[in-house]
Amino acid sequence: MDTTGTRRRRQLPAIAERGWTVLSGGSPAEPAAFDPATLAGLPPPAKRLLDRALPSRTPLTSTVELSMEGEIRLGGRWLDFNADQILRAGDGFVWSPVVGGRLLRFVGADVLTAHDARMEFRLHGLVPVVRAFGPDVRRSAQGRLAAETVVWLPQALTPQLGARWTPIDDERAVVTLDAAGTAVDVEVVVDDNGQIRRLGLDRWNGSADPPRAEPFGGSVDSTFTASNGVTIAGSGAVGWGFGTDEEADSIFFRYRITEATFSR
């Protein structure tokens, strides 16, 4: 796999293609190389995480393109999906899945860029079933951007790229990231081997009545190592109610990464 180029992917819906083009523009400057010496003074969980995730001298690229598969719960029913995603640290993401099968199939995208934040999905790619945009969608997407940066773009968690870490204890720390114009705190739980096990944040829920920030997070079950040696979350589950009695019943998304490509 070429971890500095753009990988091949399926044909995307127009909304996803537009956002992908915006986020894949790249930077004209060569990225700095990761220097493990810059981790001195970080909270122990952060240091373990980055020591494991990033080989020394890894280019600190800001963009990752992913392929994934899994299950998503819609209306109480679990449906299979496969998806392509691009995530650019601090700027946004596009997640474009195909959900379901021959009889019940949804195609669309979740998009966050500097000038757009929306969800659009169509039944069999034709009949509109979801179309949401506006401030609530943007605020929720900013939280998602921060959380997914933590699990899939460890380069952005380094002090060299401006991440700020606050200790809690030997297993937990909080990382503060810029997420499309707002600072978001994400609590990370890291085991003795440097693997993220859990993460959580207060994420805006525009579907709540009234809309409000609510506990959100997930677990990480395994890791995925790209061909350049960078290690990211490989599989896990996500839902609302993180750290509450409702957590187990609120999971709505389970994923498995099948490909990861990094670019500047």
N, C-alpha and C positions, 0 to 999 in steps of 0.2 A: 504494500500500500504506500502511495506517495503521501506523506504527512505534511507536505508543504504545498500541495496543489489542490485543485477542486476535484472531488471524486464524482464518479458517475452516479446518477440517481434517476428515479422514475420521473415521468412527466408530471408536473405539479399543476394544481388549479391556478387560475390567473392571480387570485389574491395572494397565494403563497409565492408564486414566481416573482411578483413585484417586490415583496418584502425580502425575499432571498437575494435579489439583485442588489438592494440597498445595503444589506448587511455583509455581503461577500466582497465588497469593494476593496477591502484590505488597506494596509498602511504602506506608504512609500518607503518608510524607514525600516531598516533591518531590526528585528527584535533583539533586545538584550538577551544575554545568556544567563540562565539561572546560576546563582552563586550561593551554595549552601552556607557560606559564612554569614550571609545576610539574615539567617534564621536565628542567630544568637540573640537571646533575650526574649524570644517569643514564648508564649505559654507552652508547657510541655505537650498538650494535645496537638497544637498547631505545628510544632516542630516535628513530631512523629508523623503527622499526616503528610507534610511536604517532603520530608526525608524519603518517605516511601513512594510518593506520587511522582516526583520529578528527579530524574537522573541529573547529575551535575552537568552543567553547560547546556542543558536543554533550552532551545530558543523559547523565550517567554511570549509565545503567540497569543493573540487575543480572541481567536475564533475557532470554534469546533463545529464540524458537520458530523451528524450522527445518523445511523440507521438503528431502528429498534422494533421490537415486537412485544406483544403482551395482551392484557385484557383491561377493558374499561367498563365501569358499571354505569348503565344508563337506564333510569326508570326502574331500578331494582333488578335489572338483568345484566349479566356479564357478557360482553361481546369481545371477540378477538379483534386485534388491530395490528397493522404494521405501519410504520411512519418514518418519514425523513424529517430531520430537524437541523437548523442552523442556529447557533447561539454566539453572539458577540458580546464580550464582557463590557458591561456598562451601557450598552447601546440597545440591545433587544434580541428577539428570537423569532423564528417561524417554526411552528410544529404543524406538519401536514400529514395526517393519517388517512388510511383507508380502514374504516370500521365496519365489522360485520362480514357477511358473505353474500351469496348470490341473491337471496330473497330479501335481505335487509342490509343495505349497504350505504354508508354515509361517507362522503368525501368533502374535504374542506380544509380549514386551517385556523389556528390561533396565531395572531400576529402582533408583535410589538416592535415599533421603530420610533425614531424621533418624532415622526409626524403622523403615526397611525397606531391605533390599538383597537383590535376588533376580533371577533370570532364569526366565522361564516361556514355553515355546513349545509350540504344538499343531499337529499335522498337520491341514491343512484346517480349523483352528480348533476341532477336536473331540478328537483323540487326543493325550494328553500325550506329548511326546517329550523335553522338557528341563524340569527343575524343580530349581533350585539356590538355596540361601540359606545364611546363616551367616557367621562371621567372615572366612573366606577370600574369599567373594564381596564382602563389604564392603570389605576392604583392596584388592582388585583394582579395584573400582569407584571408590574414592577416587583412585587413580592416573589412571584414565580421566577422571574429572571434571576433574582439574587439566590434563591434556593438552588436552582439548576446550575448556576455558576459554581456553587460550592461543590456539587457532586460531579460535574462534567468538565470543568475548566480550572484545574488546580493552579495553572499558571497565574490566574487572576487573584489567587489567595496569598501571593507572595508580597512581602514588604516592598520589593522592587517595583511592583505595579500598583502600590498604594493601598493594599489591604491593611486594615487596622484590626488588631486582635486584642481582646480583653479576657483575662483568665477568670475561670470560675473555680475549678479544682483540677485534679490530675487527669480526669477523663473529659472534662467539658471546658469549652471556651466559646466566646462569641466573636464572630468576624463581621466587621462593618464594611459593606460594599456599596459603591455607587450603582444604582439600578435605574438607568434611563432618567437621570436627573433628580433622584431622591436617594437618601442614605437608608439602607435597610440592614438591620441586625439579624444575623442568623446564628442560632446556638447549635454547636456541633459536638457530638459525642464520638470520641476516637478511642479505639481499643489499644492494647499494648503493642500491637503489630503495626500501628499506623493506619488502620482501616477505619473509615467513617462507618459508624454503626447506626446513628440516628442524627437527624437534624430537625430543627423547628424554628418557627418565627410567628410573629403576629402578622397575618396576611389579610388584606382587605377582602371582604366577602360582599360583593355587590348584590348577591341574591338574598342576603339576610334582610329581615324586616325589623328595624331599619338597617340599611347597609352599615357595616362596622368591621373593625379589625377583629379577627378570631384566631385562635391557635390553629396552626397548620404545620404539617411536617410529614416525615416518613422514615422508614427504615431502609438500610442498605444490607443486602444479603450476600453479595459477592462483588468481586472486582473484575474489571476488564482492562487489559494492557494493550495499548496500541503498538504499532510496529516501531515507533520511536521511543518506546519504553515508558511513556507516560501512563500512569495507572489512574483509572476513574471508577466510579460506581458502575458495576456491571448489571445488577438486578436489584429490585426492591419494590416497595409498596408505598403509596402516598395517600393522604387523606386529611380531612379536617379533624378538629378535636385533639390535636397532638398534646400528649401529656395529661389528658383528662380521661374520665371514665368512659367517654364516648369514642375514644380513639379506635378501638378494634372494630366497631360497627360502622365507622365513617370512612374506611378505606374505599376508594373508588378507582384506583389506578395501580396496575402492576406492570412492570416493564422489564425487558431484557435487552441490553445493548448488543448489537451484532456487528457494528462497524463504527470506528471513530477516526476522523481525519482532522488534523490541526493546520491552521494557516494564519497568516498575520493579518 
